[in-house]
């Protein structure tokens, strides 16, 4: 919940801070402020105890945006924040109030009821907009979250426009809307759907102009890097098929940084973040150097200083070093060296350079030299000449590896300084070359080179290259079969998307905020599923290389209709508290691990089980249970059945009532079979009965009976109903 709330607040903060503030007012007589307050109080009820009021105003394009905030005097009663524009449109609403979510229970408000609350709120805040949005229900009910999340995306002519949406959070205990965020662009012109090519024509265009390719990807298997073959898209998701012309179109709006100081700062931050990996302590470093054949720091520094493209003169000082394990190949170690050159006077610029060197072989893995441009600098190399110079460098520097690459014509450098390409040539270029293995692309390995088009020098190099054994693709399905699998299982979707003109893409400032943006009607890959197809079967894989499963698809069992526990099993499944189907096998004895699979899903355990038979995941679960005091030493027995008395013991421990339950001589056991009970558990059974977690049968609890899967579901359901 905290992570989701943090995400929402980050979105809100970014929206209000990234766009420059060009006006600020603090006059209580401002007519605009009075209208904003009046509008806000007409729509929303502001509690009387929120007596502290403050505000500010900023201009975004031609609009004036008011930010209104009400707090209680001591801050204990929460706060309400509202953003509203000068047209009276509420852009965001946040109501903070403290709630205690420590005990996990079924919510008082159902998801359906919460959705109605969200829709009523939209009608109240923006009466005409509800008919223009569609709910994207891609979140599963969760006991971990105190709110329901609803994302309504804008639709035009029945076509989704994902760049505009309304986001709402509803408190699951009170039904109150806690957060509302309205993201909407005005003055857009949407192409007519009648002019669109057919889906069949779009599929043909996709095959001819975008397409799939057989690639290698990688995943982890027992801490080992394991490559696998899959059909994936040739181009990233920014590329679409224009639904009017049938041509390939790039919808990217690249955020570009300025030249000079800020551009270098961004690159420096990027490089330093790469180096900020777990490093070895001095003692560990000494031990590694003593027992291995790793290069010493002195030898690593010599390699750096002897490397001519880095241009390290005597004025460059080695200011920091580290030796760290590589990721994801943990068997490899890399030296990270950082050099700086202080300016001699105010006319000189601060210089720095960094380099990564394989600690075993001495091979240079990456380097970067800060790039300085002066006013009036012009490019002496165009893109073609720059690319030729880069390839000449690679043929000399990494001839064997470069020979096993292909140029990536879809690569875009998001740290490229912004320019208007119609008016001026870029001062630098970045090119990427993807590794190929037996002619099959491996996009996760590549060579990336940055080139200064003013000086003609290489300023950046990055190499990712794994030493792996790759599987054969001799038995891979054909490309035609891959297309068939893609269109049948995933498909193309008709969408509206904004394409930013060069002027809007490369320029910033208030004069550009109100510029008309061109909306395109496009066919793009359906975003609901990953476009990763098993090379041998054509089935969809997830991003870890495992068979794809719809995360939020409701779990439905085929063998519980008419069963006494049908309601409880179904309700639990709605919240993801379930065992893998399609059969629940309600009358079968439940194993200890399966009991805990259900119980942990009611607790603050965030690991998502990919397989109920995965030994690593089972052990991780038991480690969590031990940390929480739910299971004690000697009680772990994953495949054993669970007695009724032990199941109650585990639930009471999960509630943190075990210390009270352990008190002797104060409990009146509520069942007739006390002699069959473990005397140490009298308090546990009594408390569970008092909380209506258990009821017994004809006055008997039958503590030594083995628990069935249905009985476990009923018990956990009652535990959440208490």
C-alpha positions in Angstrom: 0.0 0.0 0.0 2.8 2.4 0.9 4.5 1.7 -2.4 1.3 2.4 -4.4 0.6 5.6 -2.4 4.2 6.7 -2.9 3.8 6.1 -6.6 0.6 8.2 -6.7 2.2 11.1 -4.8 5.3 10.9 -7.1 3.0 11.2 -10.1 1.2 14.2 -8.6 4.5 15.9 -7.5 6.0 15.3 -11.0 3.0 16.8 -12.7 3.1 19.9 -10.5 6.8 20.4 -10.4 8.2 19.4 -13.8 6.2 22.0 -15.6 7.8 25.4 -14.9 6.0 27.9 -12.6 5.6 31.2 -14.3 3.3 33.1 -11.9 2.8 33.1 -8.2 0.1 35.0 -6.2 -0.6 35.4 -2.5 -3.4 38.0 -2.5 -6.5 36.9 -0.7 -8.4 39.4 -2.8 -7.6 37.7 -6.0 -10.9 37.0 -7.8 -9.5 33.8 -9.3 -8.6 32.4 -5.9 -12.1 33.2 -4.6 -13.7 31.4 -7.5 -11.4 28.4 -7.1 -12.3 28.1 -3.4 -16.0 28.6 -4.1 -15.9 25.9 -6.8 -13.9 23.5 -4.6 -16.3 23.9 -1.6 -19.3 23.5 -3.8 -18.1 20.1 -5.0 -16.4 18.9 -1.9 -17.3 18.9 1.8 -14.4 20.4 3.8 -14.6 19.2 7.4 -14.9 22.0 10.0 -11.8 20.8 11.9 -9.6 21.5 8.8 -9.2 25.1 9.8 -5.7 25.8 8.4 -5.8 27.0 4.8 -2.9 27.7 2.4 -2.6 27.9 -1.4 -0.4 28.8 -4.3 -1.0 29.3 -8.0 1.1 28.6 -11.1 0.6 28.9 -14.9 0.8 26.0 -17.2 0.6 27.2 -20.8 -2.4 29.6 -20.9 -4.1 28.1 -17.8 -3.9 29.2 -14.3 -3.8 26.3 -11.8 -4.8 26.8 -8.2 -3.4 24.5 -5.5 -5.6 24.6 -2.3 -4.9 22.9 0.9 -6.8 22.5 4.2 -5.2 21.0 7.3 -6.3 20.6 10.9 -4.4 22.8 13.4 -2.4 19.9 14.9 -2.4 17.9 11.8 -4.0 14.9 13.5 -7.3 15.1 11.6 -5.7 14.8 8.2 -5.8 17.1 5.2 -7.4 17.8 1.9 -5.5 19.0 -1.2 -7.2 20.1 -4.4 -5.8 21.3 -7.7 -8.3 23.3 -9.9 -7.8 25.3 -13.0 -9.3 28.7 -13.9 -12.1 27.0 -15.9 -13.3 25.3 -12.7 -12.0 21.8 -13.6 -10.7 19.7 -10.7 -7.3 18.3 -11.7 -6.6 16.4 -8.6 -7.9 15.7 -5.1 -6.2 14.1 -2.2 -7.8 13.4 1.2 -5.5 12.1 3.8 -6.9 10.6 7.0 -5.3 8.1 9.4 -6.7 4.6 9.3 -5.4 1.5 11.1 -4.7 -1.2 8.7 -2.6 -3.5 10.9 -5.1 -6.3 11.1 -5.9 -8.0 7.8 -9.6 -8.5 7.3 -12.1 -8.7 4.5 -13.0 -5.1 3.5 -16.3 -3.6 4.6 -16.8 -2.2 1.1 -16.7 -4.6 -1.9 -14.9 -3.7 -5.1 -18.2 -3.4 -7.0 -19.4 -0.9 -4.4 -16.1 1.0 -4.5 -16.4 1.2 -8.3 -19.9 2.7 -8.0 -18.4 5.2 -5.5 -15.6 6.1 -8.0 -18.1 6.6 -10.8 -20.4 8.8 -8.6 -17.3 10.9 -7.7 -16.5 11.4 -11.3 -20.0 12.5 -12.1 -19.9 15.0 -9.2 -16.5 16.4 -10.1 -16.8 16.3 -13.9 -20.4 15.4 -14.9 -19.9 15.0 -18.6 -16.7 13.0 -18.7 -17.8 9.5 -17.5 -19.2 8.6 -20.9 -15.8 9.3 -22.4 -13.8 6.9 -20.3 -13.5 3.1 -19.9 -12.4 1.3 -16.8 -9.2 -0.8 -17.2 -9.6 -3.4 -14.5 -6.1 -4.8 -14.2 -5.7 -5.0 -10.5 -6.7 -8.0 -8.3 -8.4 -7.5 -5.0 -5.7 -7.6 -2.3 -5.9 -7.7 1.5 -2.5 -5.9 1.5 -4.0 -2.7 0.2 -6.3 -0.3 2.2 -7.8 1.1 -1.0 -9.2 0.0 -4.3 -7.4 1.4 -7.4 -9.4 2.3 -10.5 -7.9 3.6 -13.8 -10.4 5.0 -16.3 -8.7 5.6 -19.7 -10.1 8.1 -22.2 -11.8 6.7 -25.3 -12.7 8.5 -28.5 -15.0 6.9 -31.1 -14.7 3.8 -28.9 -10.9 3.7 -29.4 -8.6 3.9 -26.4 -6.4 6.9 -25.8 -4.1 5.8 -23.0 -2.3 9.1 -22.7 -5.4 10.6 -21.0 -6.9 9.0 -17.9 -8.7 9.4 -14.6 -7.1 7.6 -11.6 -9.1 7.1 -8.4 -8.5 5.4 -5.0 -11.4 4.4 -2.8 -11.0 3.5 0.8 -12.1 -0.1 1.3 -13.3 0.5 4.8 -15.3 3.7 4.4 -16.0 3.9 0.7 -14.5 7.5 0.6 -12.5 8.6 -2.3 -8.9 9.3 -1.1 -7.2 10.2 -4.4 -8.4 11.6 -7.7 -6.1 12.5 -10.6 -7.4 13.9 -13.9 -5.0 13.8 -16.8 -6.7 15.3 -19.9 -5.5 17.2 -23.0 -7.7 19.8 -24.6 -8.0 20.9 -28.2 -7.0 17.6 -29.8 -8.1 16.5 -33.2 -8.7 12.8 -33.6 -8.6 11.1 -37.0 -11.8 9.5 -38.2 -11.9 5.7 -37.6 -13.8 5.3 -40.9 -10.5 6.1 -42.7 -8.6 3.3 -41.0 -7.3 0.3 -42.8 -8.7 -3.1 -41.7 -7.2 -5.3 -39.1 -6.1 -7.8 -41.8 -4.3 -5.0 -43.7 -2.7 -3.8 -40.4 -1.4 -7.3 -39.7 0.1 -7.5 -43.2 1.7 -4.1 -42.7 3.0 -5.1 -39.3 4.7 -8.2 -40.8 6.3 -6.2 -43.6 7.3 -3.0 -41.8 7.8 -3.9 -38.2 7.7 -7.6 -37.6 8.9 -10.3 -35.4 12.4 -11.8 -35.1 13.9 -14.9 -33.6 16.1 -13.8 -30.7 17.9 -15.0 -27.6 16.9 -13.8 -24.2 18.0 -14.8 -20.8 16.6 -15.7 -17.4 17.8 -17.1 -14.1 17.7 -20.7 -13.2 19.0 -21.5 -9.7 21.3 -18.5 -9.6 22.6 -19.4 -13.1 22.1 -17.3 -16.2 20.2 -19.3 -18.7 19.6 -18.2 -22.3 16.5 -19.2 -24.2 15.1 -18.6 -27.7 12.0 -16.6 -28.4 10.2 -14.7 -31.1 10.0 -11.0 -30.1 9.3 -7.7 -31.8 12.0 -6.2 -34.0 11.1 -2.7 -32.8 10.2 -1.4 -29.4 6.6 -0.5 -28.5 7.1 3.1 -29.6 6.8 1.9 -33.2 3.3 1.4 -34.6 1.5 1.1 -37.9 -0.3 4.2 -39.0 -3.9 3.1 -39.3 -4.6 5.6 -42.1 -1.5 5.1 -44.3 -0.4 1.6 -43.3 3.2 2.9 -42.8 5.6 2.4 -40.0 5.5 5.3 -37.5 7.6 6.2 -34.4 5.5 7.7 -31.7 8.4 8.4 -29.3 8.6 11.7 -27.5 12.3 11.6 -26.4 13.2 13.6 -23.3 16.5 15.2 -24.2 18.9 17.0 -21.9 20.7 20.3 -22.8 24.2 20.4 -24.1 27.1 21.1 -21.7 26.9 21.0 -18.0 23.5 19.4 -17.6 24.0 16.9 -20.3 27.3 15.8 -18.7 25.7 15.7 -15.3 23.0 13.3 -16.6 25.6 11.1 -18.1 27.8 11.2 -15.0 24.8 10.3 -12.9 24.0 7.4 -15.2 27.6 6.1 -15.2 27.9 6.5 -11.4 24.7 4.6 -10.8 26.1 1.7 -12.8 29.1 1.7 -10.6 27.1 1.9 -7.4 26.9 -1.9 -7.0 27.8 -3.8 -3.9 31.5 -3.3 -3.4 34.0 -5.3 -1.3 35.2 -4.1 2.1 39.0 -3.6 2.5 39.2 -7.0 4.3 37.2 -8.8 1.6 39.2 -7.0 -1.2 42.5 -8.1 0.4 41.3 -11.7 0.7 40.2 -11.7 -2.9 43.5 -10.4 -4.2 45.4 -12.9 -2.1 43.6 -16.0 -3.3 42.8 -15.0 -6.9 44.5 -14.0 -10.1 42.7 -10.7 -10.2 44.5 -7.7 -11.5 45.9 -5.4 -8.8 44.6 -1.8 -8.6 47.9 -0.6 -9.9 47.7 -2.8 -13.0 44.1 -1.7 -13.6 45.2 2.0 -13.4 48.0 1.4 -15.8 45.6 -0.2 -18.4 43.4 2.9 -18.0 46.3 5.4 -18.4 47.7 3.5 -21.4 44.4 3.5 -23.2 44.7 6.4 -25.6 41.0 7.2 -26.3 40.6 8.0 -22.7 43.3 10.7 -22.9 44.4 10.6 -19.3 47.3 13.0 -18.9 49.3 13.4 -15.7 46.9 16.1 -14.6 44.1 13.5 -14.2 44.1 12.1 -10.6 42.6 8.7 -9.6 40.0 9.8 -7.1 38.0 6.6 -6.5 38.2 2.9 -7.2 36.1 -0.1 -6.4 36.1 -3.8 -7.2 32.7 -5.4 -7.4 30.9 -8.5 -8.6 29.2 -8.1 -12.0 25.5 -8.5 -12.5 24.1 -10.8 -13.6 27.2 -12.9 -14.0 28.3 -13.0 -10.4 31.4 -15.0 -11.1 32.9 -12.0 -12.8 34.6 -9.1 -11.1 35.1 -5.6 -12.4 37.4 -2.7 -11.5 35.7 0.7 -11.5 38.1 3.6 -11.7 37.2 7.3 -11.6 39.6 10.1 -12.6 39.3 13.8 -12.3 41.2 16.9 -13.5 40.7 20.1 -11.6 40.6 23.4 -13.5 43.8 25.4 -13.3 41.9 28.7 -13.5 38.3 29.9 -14.0 38.6 29.6 -17.7 39.3 25.9 -17.6 36.6 23.3 -17.2 36.4 20.5 -14.7 37.1 17.2 -16.4 36.4 13.6 -15.4 36.6 10.2 -16.9 35.6 6.7 -15.7 36.4 3.2 -16.9 35.4 -0.4 -16.1 38.0 -3.1 -16.5 37.6 -6.9 -16.2 39.5 -7.8 -13.1 40.6 -11.2 -14.5 41.4 -10.5 -18.1 42.1 -6.7 -18.2 39.5 -6.2 -20.9 38.0 -2.7 -21.0 34.2 -3.0 -20.6 33.2 0.6 -20.7 34.5 4.1 -20.5 33.2 7.7 -20.5 34.8 11.1 -20.9 32.8 14.1 -20.0 31.8 16.1 -23.0 32.3 19.8 -23.1 30.9 22.1 -25.8 31.3 25.8 -26.2 29.0 28.4 -27.6 29.3 28.5 -31.3 30.5 24.9 -31.7 29.3 23.2 -34.9 29.3 19.6 -36.0 32.1 18.7 -38.5 30.7 15.2 -38.9 27.3 14.2 -40.0 25.5 11.0 -39.0 26.9 8.9 -41.8 30.5 10.1 -41.2 30.1 9.6 -37.4 28.8 6.1 -37.8 31.7 5.3 -40.1 34.2 6.6 -37.5 32.5 4.6 -34.8 32.7 1.4 -36.8 36.4 2.0 -37.6 37.0 2.3 -33.9 35.1 -0.9 -33.1 36.9 -2.9 -35.8 40.2 -1.9 -34.2 39.1 -2.0 -30.5 36.8 -5.1 -30.4 37.3 -6.8 -33.8 36.0 -10.2 -32.8 33.0 -9.0 -30.9 32.1 -6.4 -33.5 32.1 -9.0 -36.2 29.3 -10.8 -34.2 27.0 -7.8 -34.1 24.4 -6.0 -36.2 23.5 -2.3 -36.3 20.4 -1.4 -34.2 18.6 1.1 -36.4 15.8 1.5 -33.8 18.1 2.6 -30.9 17.4 6.0 -29.3 19.7 7.6 -26.8 17.5 9.2 -24.1 20.5 11.3 -22.9 21.0 12.8 -26.4 21.1 16.6 -26.1 18.1 18.3 -27.6 18.3 20.1 -30.9 15.9 20.9 -33.8 17.2 18.5 -36.4 15.7 20.6 -39.2 17.8 23.6 -38.3 21.1 22.2 -36.8 23.2 19.1 -36.8 23.7 17.2 -33.6 27.0 17.8 -31.8 27.1 14.1 -30.8 25.8 10.7 -31.9 25.3 7.4 -30.1 25.2 4.1 -32.0 24.3 0.6 -30.8 25.3 -2.8 -32.2 23.4 -5.8 -31.0 25.2 -9.1 -30.5 24.3 -12.0 -32.7 24.9 -15.7 -32.0 24.8 -17.9 -35.0 23.0 -15.1 -36.8 20.3 -14.9 -34.0 20.1 -11.5 -32.3 20.8 -11.4 -28.5 19.6 -7.8 -27.7 20.6 -8.1 -24.0 24.2 -8.0 -25.2 25.5 -5.1 -27.2 28.2 -2.5 -28.0 27.2 1.1 -27.5 29.5 4.0 -28.7 29.1 7.7 -28.2 30.8 10.1 -30.8 31.7 13.8 -30.5 30.7 15.2 -33.9 32.7 18.4 -33.2 36.1 16.9 -32.3 35.7 13.5 -34.0 36.6 11.6 -30.8 35.0 8.6 -29.1 33.5 9.8 -25.8 31.6 6.8 -24.6 31.8 3.0 -24.9 29.7 0.4 -23.2 29.9 -3.4 -23.6 27.6 -6.0 -22.3 28.7 -9.5 -23.3 28.0 -12.8 -21.5 30.0 -15.9 -21.7 27.2 -18.5 -22.2 26.2 -21.6 -24.1 23.2 -20.9 -26.3 20.5 -23.5 -27.1 20.0 -24.7 -30.7 17.1 -23.2 -32.7 17.0 -26.0 -35.3 13.5 -27.0 -34.0 12.1 -23.5 -33.8 8.7 -22.9 -35.4 8.7 -20.9 -38.6 8.3 -17.1 -38.7 4.8 -17.6 -40.3 3.7 -19.8 -37.4 5.1 -17.2 -35.0 2.9 -14.5 -36.6 -0.1 -16.7 -36.5 0.5 -17.4 -32.8 1.0 -13.7 -32.1 -2.1 -12.5 -33.9 -4.3 -15.3 -32.3 -3.0 -14.9 -28.7 -2.0 -11.2 -28.4 -3.1 -9.3 -31.5 -3.0 -5.7 -32.6 -5.1 -3.0 -31.0 -6.4 0.2 -32.6 -5.4 3.2 -30.5 -5.1 6.9 -30.6 -1.6 8.2 -29.7 0.0 11.7 -29.7 2.9 12.3 -32.0 5.0 15.2 -31.0 6.3 17.5 -33.7 10.0 18.3 -33.8 9.2 21.7 -32.3 7.4 20.2 -29.4 9.8 17.3 -29.0 13.0 19.3 -28.8 11.8 22.6 -27.2 10.6 23.4 -23.7 8.9 26.5 -22.3 5.5 28.0 -21.6 5.0 29.0 -25.3 5.0 25.3 -26.3 2.5 23.9 -23.7 -0.5 25.1 -25.7 0.8 24.2 -29.1 -1.6 21.8 -30.9 -0.4 18.2 -30.8 -1.0 15.8 -33.6 -3.0 12.7 -32.7 -2.4 9.6 -34.8 -4.7 6.6 -35.2 -2.4 3.6 -35.0 -2.4 -0.2 -34.8 -0.1 -1.3 -32.1 0.6 -4.6 -30.2 -2.1 -5.2 -27.6 -0.4 -4.1 -24.3 -2.2 -6.6 -22.1 0.3 -9.4 -22.7 4.0 -9.6 -23.2 5.1 -10.1 -26.8 7.5 -13.0 -26.1 6.7 -16.3 -27.9 8.4 -19.6 -27.1 10.6 -20.3 -30.1 9.6 -24.0 -30.2 5.8 -23.9 -29.3 4.7 -20.3 -30.0 3.1 -20.0 -26.5 3.4 -16.7 -24.6 6.2 -16.4 -22.1 6.5 -13.9 -19.3 9.5 -11.6 -18.8 11.3 -14.3 -16.8 11.0 -16.8 -19.6 8.3 -18.9 -17.9 4.9 -19.7 -19.4 2.7 -16.6 -19.1 -0.2 -16.6 -16.7 -2.7 -13.8 -16.5 -2.0 -12.4 -13.0 -5.4 -10.9 -12.4 -7.6 -13.5 -14.1 -10.3 -14.7 -11.6 -9.6 -18.1 -10.3 -12.4 -20.5 -11.0 -12.6 -24.1 -9.8 -14.5 -26.8 -11.5 -15.2 -29.1 -8.5 -16.7 -26.9 -5.7 -20.3 -26.3 -7.1 -22.7 -27.3 -4.3 -19.9 -27.9 -1.8 -20.5 -26.6 1.8 -17.4 -24.4 1.5 -18.1 -23.1 -2.0 -18.8 -19.5 -0.8 -15.7 -19.4 1.3 -13.4 -20.9 -1.3 -14.8 -18.5 -4.0 -14.5 -15.4 -1.8 -10.9 -16.2 -0.9 -10.0 -16.7 -4.5 -11.3 -13.2 -5.4 -8.5 -11.9 -3.1 -5.8 -14.2 -4.6 -6.0 -16.5 -1.6 -6.1 -19.7 -3.6 -4.4 -22.8 -4.7 -3.7 -23.5 -8.3 -6.6 -25.0 -10.2 -8.6 -25.9 -12.1 -9.6 -28.2 -9.3 -9.6 -27.2 -5.6 -10.0 -30.8 -4.4 -12.0 -29.6 -1.3 -12.2 -32.9 0.5 -8.5 -33.8 0.1 -6.2 -33.5 3.1 -4.2 -30.3 2.9 -0.5 -30.4 3.2 1.3 -28.1 5.5 2.9 -26.1 2.7 -0.4 -25.6 1.0 -2.0 -24.5 4.2 0.8 -21.9 4.6 0.4 -20.9 0.9 -3.1 -19.8 1.8 -2.3 -18.2 5.2 0.7 -16.2 4.0 -1.5 -14.6 1.3 -3.4 -12.9 4.2 -0.1 -11.5 5.7 2.5 -9.0 4.6 4.3 -11.5 2.5 5.0 -9.9 -0.9 6.6 -12.9 -2.7 4.5 -14.0 -5.7 4.4 -17.7 -5.9 5.2 -18.9 -9.5 4.9 -22.6 -8.5 3.6 -24.3 -5.4 6.2 -27.0 -6.0 9.2 -24.7 -6.3 11.5 -25.7 -3.5 13.3 -22.3 -3.4 10.0 -20.5 -3.0 8.8 -23.0 -0.4 11.9 -22.4 1.6 11.6 -18.6 1.3 8.0 -18.9 2.6 9.2 -21.0 5.6 11.9 -18.5 6.4 9.2 -15.7 6.5 7.0 -17.9 8.8 9.9 -18.4 11.2 10.7 -14.7 11.3 7.1 -14.0 12.1 7.0 -16.6 14.8 4.2 -18.5 13.1 6.3 -21.7 12.9 8.9 -22.9 15.5 12.0 -25.0 15.2 11.2 -28.6 14.4 7.6 -27.9 13.1 8.5 -27.5 9.4 7.1 -30.4 7.4 6.0 -29.2 4.0 4.4 -32.4 2.6 2.8 -33.7 5.8 -0.9 -33.2 6.6 -2.0 -30.7 9.2 -4.1 -31.5 12.2 -7.0 -29.3 13.2 -5.3 -28.2 16.4 -2.0 -27.3 14.7 -3.9 -25.2 12.1 -5.5 -23.2 14.9 -2.1 -22.8 16.6 -0.6 -21.3 13.4 -3.5 -18.9 12.9 -3.3 -17.7 16.5 0.4 -17.1 16.1 -0.3 -15.2 12.9 -2.6 -13.0 15.0 0.2 -12.4 17.5 -2.1 -13.7 20.3 0.1 -16.7 21.2 1.6 -15.1 24.3 -1.9 -14.7 25.7 -2.9 -18.2 24.5 0.1 -19.7 26.4 -1.2 -18.4 29.8 -2.2 -21.4 31.9 -5.3 -22.0 34.0 -7.5 -19.2 32.7 -9.3 -20.9 29.8 -12.7 -22.7 29.8 -12.3 -25.2 26.8 -15.5 -24.9 24.8 -15.6 -28.5 23.4 -16.3 -32.0 24.7 -13.0 -33.6 23.6 -10.5 -31.9 25.8 -8.8 -35.2 26.5 -7.9 -35.6 22.9 -6.3 -32.2 22.8 -2.7 -31.2 23.2 -3.0 -29.5 26.7 -0.6 -26.8 25.5 -3.1 -25.6 23.0 -6.2 -25.1 25.2 -5.8 -21.4 25.1 -5.3 -21.4 21.3 -8.5 -23.3 20.7 -10.5 -21.3 23.2 -9.4 -18.0 21.6 -10.1 -19.2 18.1 -13.6 -20.3 19.2 -14.2 -16.9 20.8 -13.3 -15.2 17.6 -15.6 -17.5 15.5 -12.6 -18.9 13.6 -13.7 -22.4 14.5 -17.1 -23.8 15.6 -16.8 -27.5 16.0 -19.3 -30.3 15.1 -21.9 -31.4 17.6 -19.8 -30.0 20.5 -16.6 -31.7 19.3 -13.5 -30.1 17.8 -11.7 -33.3 16.8 -8.3 -31.8 17.3 -6.3 -34.7 15.9 -8.3 -35.0 12.7 -6.4 -34.1 9.6 -7.6 -30.8 8.0 -9.1 -30.9 4.6 -8.6 -28.2 2.0 -12.2 -27.1 2.3 -11.9 -26.9 6.1 -8.7 -24.8 5.8 -10.5 -22.4 3.5 -13.4 -22.0 5.9 -11.0 -21.5 8.8 -9.0 -18.8 7.0 -12.2 -17.2 5.7 -13.5 -17.0 9.3 -10.2 -15.6 10.4 -10.6 -12.8 8.0 -14.2 -12.2 9.0 -13.5 -11.8 12.7 
